[in-house]
């Protein structure tokens, strides 16, 4: 029986992917474990392995195709001894449903010479084998419609609606029996397919006010005055996640000026004394950001109640300090994670950061290398930014925005002196920590960054 090869889910949040390249062609024989394609997610490019043996009978989705939904048929595999042409002729004939929908009515007369239905088998991602399994989410109860009737929606549609702030009861379902499915929520995000909101007099919830459509925005400008550049998958995910962060997380900001004179001196001495190889290349070259990562990781250990992740049912207090670091790449932003940063030397953090940043820019990170983390660092000091605030990346509860190091006049013992000052701003999730706790964390960080010798004891 022919086997459908499906677009795999390479991460818990992946809904679509780009089929970047086929490494096998029609007629090629494959065995389990062979790499057959490269898939681009919103964060990385990953290789995909075959899980069965056979011959590629039909490539359904050509390479270069963007936004292929998870579980869509991308190719058909003919098993050993099967007729390849027959398998190809039935390619994608029975693609699996994306969610358990109600069965459709069948005709009274079945076709006399029906091709055997391909067996759906998802391709296996190579790099995500060690990725943590997604945690089961508790689906909210269906929201009542304006007329009191119950709204039927798939679990995925409910989750997408919650993230986008959309009332499911106002979405027109296109699934079996009017059920709301994921594609309906995606349409609703642009204002399409929404039912009229219940009036306040009728006791309805506040109306969801969609923004202007693409056509309405484009009509404001002359057609020859702009170039329309389609959003790639990474930019779409960034927009969705940070919009949800700003909408759903009550965020507050704490700012402190750090005197890093001792740190600047120590860094220069350490780099000058770094051992060199036979070519004269130093074993390491530490940056101020490496010390920032270390200081924040140790501060979380000193204030463990701030080393947490918020969930609706419980507070997850982490035993280790995994620090995400924002890295800018041409297509957007990615946050690789320095694991166990509190126990690593600054030199090891520096080496890990160089490796992760290099692979991030090449989009070669594994999901477990950028998913998770208990806090994050965003440093724009190298761009000359004195101070800024950063947006929390859910499900994290803090992010530290780091400004530039500059010489500023300060008053010490009644005298004006020049000092190396770096301004940092900590963004906190008020659900997980109150202002006093956030201030304790920032104070612990400041003590460590101003006294770098404390990071080695």
Steps between C-alpha positions, in 0.01 A plus 500: 500500500645843409600725789433873528798702624365795700637842587643435849457720806857593584410692815202518737386835355558427132188525283657551156839452342682573178615204292844637421658210311441141398808282545331208323316496170215294360614143435772506766508216749516597867538312823415594856734771624581646157483880490242584234433875532586828669220687675517865605312590817463848644836459679718243325560278197481132594554170325217247486548122499289229343345257747417225249671322213384521141514712185403866464196461276379858491619835633177684578648827630789635290806650666482872561135481608427725799245470782425129468268406790614232745360156408443589134618232256835599348591174324388141449719197562442166325585207724725213399343298219232760427427648158659845511277639223186379676615659825574826319157508337336491843732760652332697774169328428422464866688768687441469873277753671684762705268457793246237597201633312159338466492234227358604165214315336611248240327436171285195467708354220874463554730529197562161342875547450609714787874542554625379838496783753852609596591453865587837660842501664660820622861554403746499790697820570866432564593791724191503719532148635617636834256788510278510808148377439236772504311523824131417476283808518163513669250609237260769620131432495333607174377855514125542461376661182290811502184292459592269788607213274823317565798563273679189377871548433807279477751520788756661269249762388417582863867544586566721196193709580613548860848608390355745247235639738214388275159396630443153349124550503540780243694285252314337211601133494578327170565155643249213504166606648624860534788414731764771542842377387847654492464654153189688619700664780775597255234663282349675802837659585462713187139583582348247260227256592398680820138516606356830626573559867221481752375843600569622855127520558476129436763431764769402247873529558689802365528482123822373344620785283719369219751739347477625144543239227805483274298655218390789721856572610640478147233739374656774715815501285574537131570164339835615366616640836576169676620145451291225663734248666306191619554399865705186546401240758741634764364853480141371528581301814686792657198724437257249650707420810593857590146623434379233742770605749394864495131410518501218757792577734484790748856629467687751716850642466787559745807701398843524664832663415791260555855622561702244304843657539635193680350275234655696212843481666468129581384420146797680345745316727340160440502545121861623506611192697301246297721210380579498129537216253794450264350755258475761772120479522367545856303213654215737583398864480236585757232763437306704752191307393663174612530646852139625481377146425700358789387770744132458413525121531659528847248766605218256427665248732523763774132597451342161417143631524575705187631200307149391404258435217131586531227253406127528567516215751841535666826691529797307362804581715812404307802339665744616232556829318453459125551841340369583152696758304340699219691464172408710197504315168397630155151348520416603857598414853589174673591429862748212543539382858810475719408199716615488865663840461531539878761221524694576182810716486477828310746355247271200441196728468693704242589188298142367518362837393727523196401150389126557552502841330687361200258211455200728565600723209532189283159379631654176620385502863309206644163579665633415846771763450255789475183379676458546875729703721399673823610853403654692210757768418462755221807719447487800265802673650708423193257714299556800726169464687526654847178351637195310374231257615455150363182293459474172689515189283233260637508278698798675662421752774800736478729656240797730561557784254867608498616839379844628401798544729597868509695742713268721706553749781398366841514646851708309757564635847389843387734505199424464130687209341488320166374139510414222255122477523272244333122543526289184517122459510330186632155420360293280735175305478289639785303174520815312602678761712408823672711813481698428816608159371598645163704768681679230702598322179629817336690596818664156508602542137639845563710381795654225289566704184660780704719251690604238242730324747182368668423299184799273555437409864 
